[in-house]
Amino acid sequence: KMLKRVLCTVLFMGVLPSLAEASQGHISVVLLGATGDLAKKYLWQGLFQLYMDQVSSGHSFTFHGAALTALEPGQRLMFDVLKKLACPPDESPDRCAVLKDQFLKLSQYHQLKTAENYTVLNREIETLLRQEGLREAGRIFYFSVPPFAYTEIARHINSSCRPPPGAWLRVVLEKPFGHDLQSAQQLAAELTSFFREEEMYRVDHYLGKQAVAHIVPFRDQNRQFLDPIWNRHHVERVEIVLKETVDAKGRTSFYEQYGVIRDVLQNHLTEALMFLTMELPANVSRAEEVLQCKLQAFQSLRGLEKNSAVLGQYQAYASQVQEELQKAQDYISTTPTFAGVLIHSDNLRWEGVPFLLTSGKALDERVGYVRVLFKNRAYCTQSETLRDAGHSQCKAKQIIFYIGHGALHTPAVLVSRNLFRPVMPEGSWRAAVGQSDLHIFGQPLSDYYVYSPVKERDAYSVLISHIYHARKDFFITTENLLASWGFWTPLLDSISHQPLRLYPGGVENQHLLDFEMVSGEVAFTLAEPVELLNPNRLMPSDYRTIQSKFRQSPLVSAWSEDLISLLASDIEKTASRTVAHSGQFHLALSGGSSPVVLFQRLARHHYAFPWKHTHIWLVDERCVPLTDTESNFFSLHNHLLQSVRVPYFNIHPMPVHLNQRLCVEEDRGAELYAKEIMALVANASFDLVLLGVGTDGHTASLFPQSENGLEGAQSVVLTESPVKPHQRMSLSLPLINKARQVFVLVLGKGKHDITTLLSRVGHEPRKWPISGVSPSSGQLVWYVDYEALLG
């Protein structure tokens, strides 16, 4: 009998200690996509490594390669791969030959195409075990197939190929796990209908990279050194980087659909980020505790915005896409092949620390690393040549988890000697012999304690071992997957049509992709050379003929970024002029999405703004608590107030939340706000009111077909919005029209139709409330970007 013959052979060779230990049960491993590229390169080798490692564990194994290919050609393809399997260098040739021979005998090919094929496979496994008199311990199904095939395969396994009660099932899934939050939710829902959460193992092979996998153990084993310094008071910044020299040639079909953020940042680099930022559980070997801490770390991440990323595309990519995907010569791809993203965590430990995630193709070197750079407050009076790496506090202080390639060519952990000598597990990591002439991040290798793995293992071998041992913390749970997509999807949506910086590729990139952090945003350091600019992109000079009036009032128009810059400057000039004249500046700001970029601009570029003498008022507010993300005040606080020095008593949120109730008329919140305005604002005339325009023509929270606030004596009113949250509080039109200046900001293609309509209609506030804005003794200025104006 096959299995007994195999067991006898390995016993004879001294591989197994005793037959008694060979009775723990049988494991069937089914590799779907057994003749594919991933299987050829990594998976069969990983399964062979598992067999070598576990042959004396007491389990017996069979390996079932499966694909859509018919039996004979499929068998031939699969065994061509198996014959090339290799043993690690430290394995004796005799033992290697025996184990390889046995692995081939225990491996067989199946065509899995129809429901009947799965039934037959199940019957064969059951028959084999019955003949050998073995108990089934469990089955592993490794899905090395495209995600569109997951649901059908899952249905077949669930209906006819599950192991019997008492035996476990482990289903291994390869990325991509969706394209955005919605598609990930859909795929997760489909899989959850067939498998339990504990049965699914989603692979991110970076979690098998030895340096990445060691981040949490390293933090755990070095708590005594790291506890005082692993926080915002000591960490200057963190860089998580994966650079590639290869381009996307041959993979443009995949890349056009996914791009660099979905391919690398949303998964590989984000997982490393979680290992760095999560709070450590008391016991890091408890998978469920680690996964819960990771989830909490996700929930602490601050939302990404358009200016959180810089994007590039290597020049040859467009022609590769045209050639491989038969696109027309004028086809323009908006797929990024390079991205640098700035991430912040609102966790108290990491507040204010920048995390930079960077990856790209066609770059100058192939390297991956996670670098934690510590602040340095020291000043050393001795010359640099006299500074000893172990004691001089002026040397840079950093911890680097070196993923591979680059100057070191190996995974490694490096710790600056002037930080601490780390505790490392002796059996698996050893002190590396340094090359004196080698420099890492500008420092000689001798400045670091350097450790490399005792035995280098490829990521898939590591992960396949974790699947066998049911180590779920090295895989992506449904909850963590959806948290990651929830974090990345808003950014992906906002940059879908953003212009990309073109770069030539390789060392010729020079400093073209260097970027810098400015007040919570990132931007390329150098201006893009004119010859690399997209020739199809319209420039502001193309629109010189635009009229300078809109609805008989001054019009300022430009591309959105330039327009926001002009608007911010105009607000600052108005504020400075008003403070010089009357000592204070009363500014009323609208809510909604359009002003957010303006708030960020004011916070990050206008340091001369007279905030000390400025009073901030709300034009309108939603009837939700001020701490709710839907609140206009919450958005204003997040994007502006927390970054500038406005005196606390000069901030005037609308009183929508009184007596533990929201916008109840008897609580007289509107009346209270009106009284506050009357008491502090001379003649109740704001110096400047900033408004927006809704696609239905509403402004502030004054809506069409609603008489509330459009006329009459009331200064502040409660109104009803047609969209949730329905209840609002708003300044009235008569009060807005008492302002000395009113600026109206209109951004984006979505506002083109209403902008065109407003250019033609007269004073009809009941139909279009914005048409009723006409300051009685002040000035109205329209700030409309080209997309809203011209479509």
N, C-alpha and C positions, 0 to 999 in steps of 0.2 A: 504494500500500500504506500502511496506516494509520500504522505506526511511522515509516516513511521520510518520509511527509508531515509528521508532527510534527517530526522532526529537521530537515527542510529549513526549516520555519517558524522554529524557534528559532535556526537558523543565520543565517537571513536577518535576524532581529531582533538579531543579535550576541550571543546568549546563549551559544552554544557556540563555543569557539575553533577547533576543527577536527574534521572527520569522523573523523580518525585516532583521536582520543581517545574517540569514540563506539563503541568496539568492545570495551570491557571485559567485556561480557556483559549479559544481561537479568535483571531482578529482577521477579518476580510477587508482588504483595502481595495477600493474600486477607483481607478483614475480615469475620469471622463475627459476625453480630449487627449488620449494617451499618445497620439502621433503628432500632436501640435508642437509649436515652437517652444512654448514654456516647458512642456513635459520633456522635450529633448534636451533643453539647456539645463534645467534645474530639478524638475520634480522626480524623475526616475532616480537621479543621483541622490536626492534627498530621501527617497523611500529605501534605497539600498543602504544609506547611512543609518536609517532607523533600524533596518534589519540587523546590520552589524552591531549596533549599540544594544539591541534588545534581544538578541538571539538566546542569551542566557538568562532572560528575565522570567522565564516560565510560560510565556505566551507562545503559541504557534501562529504562523501567518500564512496567508495566501494573498497574492497580488493580482488584481484583475484589471488589465488595460482595456479600455473601452472607447469606441469612436463610432462615427457613422459609416466609416469605410467597411467594405465587405470583408469577410473572414480572412481569406488568403492574403490579399495585399496588405490588410491591416496587420496581420501577424508578422509578415515580412518586415514592414516598416518598424514595428515595435521592437522586434528582436535585433534589428540593426542598431537601435539605440542601446538596448540592454547589453550588447556585446562590448560596447565602448565604456561601460561603467568602470570607475576607478576607485581604488582604496586610498585612504590617507597615507602619507609618506611613512608614518610610524607603524603601519600595519605590516606584519610579516608576510612575505610573498606566498608562503604555503597556506596560511590561514585565509588570506585574501582569495586565493584560487578556489578554496573549498567553499567559502561563503558566496562567492560570485556564482559558482556552479549551482549551488543550492537555490540562490535567489532566482536564477533563470528557470529552474525546475518548478519553483513555486509560483511562477508568473504565467498567466495565460491571457489570450486576447478574446474579446467578445464584440460583436457588432451590436450596439444598443441604439436602435432606431425607432422601434415600435413598442407599444405597451406589452406585447407578447414577448419581446426580447428581454424585458425586465423580469417578467414572470419566469422565463427560462433561467435567467441568471440566478434568481432567488432559489429556484428548484435545485440548480447545480450546487450552490453553496450548502444547502440543507442536506443533499445526498452525500456530498463529500464528508461533511462532519459526522453524519450518521455512520458512514462506512468506517471512518477512522475512530469512532467512539469518543469524539471530542465535544466538549460543551462550548457553545458560542459565547464569547465575551462581548463582542461588539463589531460594528461595521463602520468604516470610514469611507465616505464618498467625497472625492476631491473634484470639484467642478472647474476644470481647466478649459472652460468653454465661454463664448460670449454671453453677457448677461441676458440678452433677449431669449436665450434657451433655458434660463434657470427655471421658469415657472413650469414649463412642460416636463422637464426632468424631475423637478420636485414632486409634481403630481404622480408620476410613474413610481418613484421611490416610495412615496407615502402609501400608495394603493397596493403595491405588490412586491416591494423589496425591502421592507423594514425587517430588522432582526426580531426574534421572538421576545416575549416578555422576559425581563431579567437581564437582557443584553442591551448595551447602549448603542445609540446612533450618533455619529458626528459627521456633519455636512460642512465641507470647506468651500468657501466662496471667494473668488478672485475679484478685485476691483476692475472696472469702475462700478460702484454701487450707486447708480443714478447719475444724473446730469445736473440736478439742482434739488432743492428741498422737495418740491412736488413729486418729481420722478422717483426720488429716494423713498418717499413715503409710500408711493404706489407699489414699488418693488418690495419694500419691507412688509406691506400688508399682504401681498400675494404669498410671500415666503412664510409668513407667520400663520397662514391658513394651512400649511402643510407640516411645518416643523416648530418645535418648542424653542424658545430663546436659548436654552442651555445646549441644544443640539447644533446650533449654527456657529461656525467659526469663520468670520470675515477676515481675510488675509490682507494686511498691509505689510509687504515684505521688509519695510524699514524697521518694523518692530522686531525683526529677527537679526538686524545688523548688530554686531556685538557691542559697538560703542553706544548705540542708541538704547539697546536692551539693558545696558549697565547704568543708565542715568539714575533710575530709582534705587537700585541696590547701592550705588555709590553714595547717594544722598543719605540713605538709611545707615550705612556703615560709618559715615563720617559726620553724623549728627553733632557730635561734640564740637567739631570745628565749624560746621556750616550754620548751625542754629543762630549764632549771633550775627552772621554776615549775609545770610541768604534772604535779603530783603531790600526794599527801596532805599534804605539809608546807606547801603554799602555797594549795591550793584549799579553800575553806570548804564550799561545796556547789554542786550543779549542778541547775538547774531545766529541765525539758523540758515545754513546755506547749502545748496546743492548746485554745483556748476557742471555743465557738460560741454565738451568740445564738439560732439556730434551734432548734426542738424536733424531735421524731421524727415529727411528723404526716405521714401518707402513707407512712411507712416503718416503721410499728410491726410489720408482719409480719417484716421483716428484724431489727428491733431486739429483738423478743421472743426471737429465736433467738440473737442474738449479744451485744447489750449493748455498753457503751462500752469495756470492756477488750479484747474481741475485735475491735471495730471500729477502735479507734485505738491503744491502748497496746501490744498484742501485736505490732503491725507498725510503724506510722509512728514512734511515739515510741521504740520499742526499736531501730529502725534508726539513729535519731539518736544514741541512747545508745552503740551499737556504734562509730560513727564517732568519738565522743569518747573512749571508754575503750580501744579497741584499740591495741596497740603498732604504730607505723608501720613498714612494711617499708622496706628500703633504697630500693626503687624503687616509688613509689605508682602508677605507670602500668602495672605488671604486675598484671593482674586477679587471677590465681590467688594471688599473694602477699597482696593485700588481703583476699581472701575467707578465706584461711587465718588471717590475723590476727583477722578478725572472729569466726571460729569459736572461736579461743582465748579471746577476750574473753567470749563466751557461757559457755564452760566455767569462767570465773573468777567468775561471778555467784553470790552466796550465795542459797540457796533462799528463796523467799518463804513467809511464814506468814500466818495469818488476820489477825494484828495489823499486817501490813505495809501494809494498805490501809484507807482510809475510803471509804465508798460512799454515794451519794445517788440520789434519783429525784425529778424535778420533779413537782409535785402533779397537773398535768393529764394526766400520762402514763397513769395507770390508766384514766381515762375515755376517752382516745383509743384505748387498746387494746380496751376493751369495745366501743366504737363500730365501729372498723375491722375487728376480728376476731370480731365478734358473740359476745363473751364475756358471761357472766352478770353481773349487777350486783354480786354478792358476790365476783367474781374478783379475786384479789390477785396482782399481778405482782411478782416478786422480781428483775426486770431492772434493773441500775444504769444510770442515764443520766449519772452523775458518778462519777469515781474519782480518788483521789489515792493513789499507791503509792510507798512508800519502798524503794529498792533499794540494796544494797551489793555491792561487788566485793571478793573476797578476793585479787585481784592486789595485789602489794606496793605498786605505784604508787598504788593508789586505796583501800587499806585504811582504813576509818573514814570515808571521804567519803560523805555522803548524796547520793543521786541521787533527785530527786523528779520523778515522771512524773504529770502531771495533765491531765485532759480532761473535758469535760462539755458537755451541751446545755442550752439555756435559761439561759445564764450572762449576765453583765452586758456583755460585749464580745466581739467577734470578733477574735482575735489568735493568732498562733503564734510561739514563740521558743524558742531554746536559750540559756540564760544560765549562764555560768561565773563564779561570784563568788569572788574571792580573799580570803584572810585579810588582816587589816590589823593590824599590830603597832605602828603608829606612834601617837604622841601629839603633837599640834601645839599649841604654846603661843600661836600667833597666832590672832586671832578669825577666825571663819568667813568673814567678808566679805573678808578679806585673802588668802584661800587661792587660789592660782593653780592652775587645773585641771592644767596641764602639769607642775607641780613639787611641789605639796602632796601629801605622802604620806598625808594624812588623808582625802582624797576616796576614795570607794569605788572599788575596782579590779575591773573586770569586762570580759568579752568576751561579746558578744551576737550570735548568729546569728539575725537577725530574719526569720522565714519569710514574714510578710506581714500585711496588714490592720492593725488597731490604729491607733495614732497616726501611724505613718510611712506607711501605705498602700502600702508597697513592700518587696521583699526588701532586706536590708541586712546589713552586718557592722559592728559598733560595737566599738571598743577604747578603754578609758579612756586619756586622754592621759598619766596618771601611770604607765602600764604600759610601753608602747612604741609607736612608730609602725610599723604593720605593713607588710610587703611584700605588695602586691596585684598581680595580673596586669593590666597596663595595658590590654590589648586588650579585656578583658571586664568589669573593675570600675573605677569611677572615684570620686574623692572627691566626696561629695555636698555640696551647698550647704546649710548648717544653717539651720533656722528658730530664731531666737533665743528665741522664746517657748515652744518645744516642750520638754517634759520627758519623759525616758525613765527609768523606775525611780528617780524622785525627783531626777534630775540634769538640768540643762539640756543640750541637744544639743551645746552648745559644749564640754562636758567630754569629748567623745568624738572620736576619729577615726572618721568615718562614710563608708562606701563602699556604693554601690549598683550594680547591673548596668548596663553600657553599653546593653545591649539586653535588655529584660525578655522572657523566654520562658515560656510556660506549661509545666507539668511534663510533659505528654504529648508535646509537641513535642521536649523535651529527651530523653525516654526513647526515643521512636521513632528519633531520631538515633543514640542509643547502640545500639539494636538493629541498625540498619544497619551501624554500625561494630564490632559484636560486642564491646561493652564489658560483659562479664559482671559486673564489680564493681558495677554499678548495679542489679543484679537479685538476687533471692533464690534461692540454690541449695537443692537438696533438703536437704543437710546442715545449712545454716543455718536453714532453715525448721523442721526437726525439733528443732534445738537450742532455738529460740525457744519452740516449743510445749512442749517438755520443761521449760522454765523456768516458763512461765505456767500450765500445766495444774493443778499441785498447788494453786495459789492459787485458781483458778477452781472447783475441786472443793470447797475448804474454805469458800468464801463463797457457795455456791450457794443457801443458805437463810438467809443473814445478814440481819438487819433493816437496812433502808435509811433514811438520813436524808431525810425529805421536805423539799423546798425550793420556794418559790413561783415562782421563775424571774425572770430579768432583774435589774434593780437592786434589786428587793425582797429578793433573797437576803441583802443586807447582809453580816454576818459569819458567817452560818449555815454556810457551807462552809469557813471558815478551819480549818486543822488544824495541829497542831504535832508535832514529833518529841520523843519522850521515850524515852531509852535504847533506841534501835533500833526503836521502834514508832511508829506514827502514831495520833493520836486527834483528833477534832474539838475545837476550842478551847472552844466554847460548848456548854452543855447544850441538848438539843433542846427547843423549846417544847412544852408539854403538848398544845396543840391540834393539833400536827403529828404526834404519836405515832400509830402504827397502833392503831386502837381494838380490833382483834382480838387484839392481843398480850397474853397473860396476864401479869399483874404478880405479884411475890412475895406481895403482900398477899392474893391469891386463895387462897393455900395455908396460911393461918394454922392450919388444923386438923391439919396433919401431926404425927404422933406424934414425940416427941423421943427415942424409943428404937428401936434396930434390933438384933435378935438379943440382947436384954437389955443392950446397950451404948449409950452416948450417941450420938445422931445429929445431925449438922449438915447442913441441906439448904438450897439456894438455887439461883438460876440459876447456870450454870457460872462466869461471870465473877466474880460476887459470892462464890461458894463458894471459888474459888481465892484471892481476896483474904482471906477469913476464915482459910483454911488457912495461908496464908503468915504472917499475923499471929500465929496460934496457934503456929507453929513458932518464930517469932522470940521470942515471950514465953517459950516453953519453954527456948530456947537461953539467953536473958538470965538467967532464973531459975537455970538449972543452972550457968552460968559463975560467977554471984555466989556460989553455994553451994560448988562444988567446983573452980572454976578452969578447967574445960574441958568441952566438949560433944561427945559422940560421936553422930553422925547417920548412919544407914544408909539409902540411897536406892535405890528400885527403878528398873528401866529401863522401856522401853515408851514409848508415845506420850502417855499421860495426864499424866505428871509434867512434860512439856516446858513447858506453860504456867505451871506452878508455878515451875519453875526460872527462867523469864523474869521472872516477877513478883518473885521474891526478888532477882534481879540488878538490877532496874530501880527498885524502890520501897522496898527495905528497907536503907537506908544505915546504920542503927544496929545491924544484925545483928552479933553478936560473932564475925565470921569469923576473926579473929586467934586465937581460942581454940577454934575448931571443928575437929574431925576428921571428914573425909568418908569414909564407907565405902560399898561397893556391896552391895546385897541380893542381886543376881544379875548374871551376865554371860554373854554369848554367846561361844562358843568361836571367836572371830575375832580378828585382830590389833586392838589398841586404836585403831589409826588407821583401821580399817574403819568405814564409815558405819553398818553394822549393830551396831557395838559400843555397849553401854549407856554405857560410859565416854566414848566419842566424843561422844554426845549430851549427856551431863552436862557435858563440857568446853565444847562449843560454846554451850550455852544458859545455863550458870551459871559454871563455874570460871574461864573466861577473863575474866569481867566482875567478879569479886569478889577480895578479897585474902585468900585462904586460904593460909597458909604451905605451901610445897612439901612439907615433910615431914609435913604433916597430911592429905595426900591419899593414899588407899589403894586403888588399882585392884586388881581381882582378878587373880592371876597365872595367866591362862589361856594365856599364850604363853611357854613355857620351853624352852630348848635347841632353839630354832627349830621347836618342835612345839606343837600346840594341844591342850590338855586330855588329855594322855596320862597315865594313872594312875600309871605308874612315876615321872613327874616330880614327883609329890606336891604339885601346886599347891594343892589343897584343904587339905592338911595345913599347908602354909606359911601360908595365910591364917588358918587356925584358930589357929596359934601366934602370929601377929601380933596377932590380936584378944585372945588370952589375955594377951599381954605388955603391951598398952596400955589395954585396956578393963577397968575394975575388975569383977571377978566375971563377966567376959564379958557384962555387962548393958548393952546400948546404952541411951543416954538416950532416943533416939527412933528408931523404925523406920517408914519410909513404905512402904506396900504398895499394890498395885493388885489388880484382880480380872479374870481372863480370862473370856470368854464360856462357857468350859467349867468355871469354878470354880477354875482354878489361881491360885496367888499366888506371888510371887517366881518361881523356876523349878522349883516343886514341882507336878507334874502328876498328874491323876487316874490311878488304876490303877498308880501307880508307888510302890513302897515306899521308894525312895531319899529320905532326908531327912525323912520324915514321923514317924519315931520312932527311938529308939536314942541312942547316945552321941555320934555325929559332929556336929560344929558346922557344918562346910562340906562339901558333897557335890557330886559330878558327877552330872548328871541327863540324861535324854533328853526332848527336846520333840517333840510330834507334827508341828510345822511347822519349816521351815528357818530358821536353822541349828539342826540337831537337838541338837548337844552344848551343854550349859550347865554353869555352876558356880553354886551357890546356897547361901545360908545355910539351915540346916535349921530345921524347925518348932520343935524344942526350943530352939534358940538364939534364934529370934525371940520365943518365949514367955518368955524371960528378960528381955526389954526392959522398961524402966520405963514407956515409952509406945509404943503402936502406933497409927498413923493409917492408915486404909484409904481411898483415894481412888477413887471410881467415877463416871465421866463418860459421858454420851451415851445416846441412845435404844438403841444397839446393846447396852447393858448392862441394859436393862429386864428381859428375860426371866430372866437369872441373878440379878438383884437380887430379883425376885419369888420365885424358887425359894428363894434363901437365907433369905428372911424366914420360910419355912415349915419348913426342915429343921433337924435337930439337929446333933450333933457327929459328922460322918462324913467325916473328912479323906481317906480313900481314894477316896471318890466326888468330894468337893469339898474340895480342900486348904485353901481359905480358911476352911472351917467349923472347921478345927482351930486357928485363931489364937485363943488365949485366954491372955493374959499371966498367969503364975502369981502375980506380986505387983505387976503394973503395971496400966495402964489402956488399954483399947481404945476408940477413937473412930472412928465411921464418918462420912466426908464424901461424901455422895451428892447429885448434882445432880438437879433436878426431872425432867429428861428420863429419867434412869436409874430414878428412883423411880416416876414416874407414866406414863412412856411417851409 
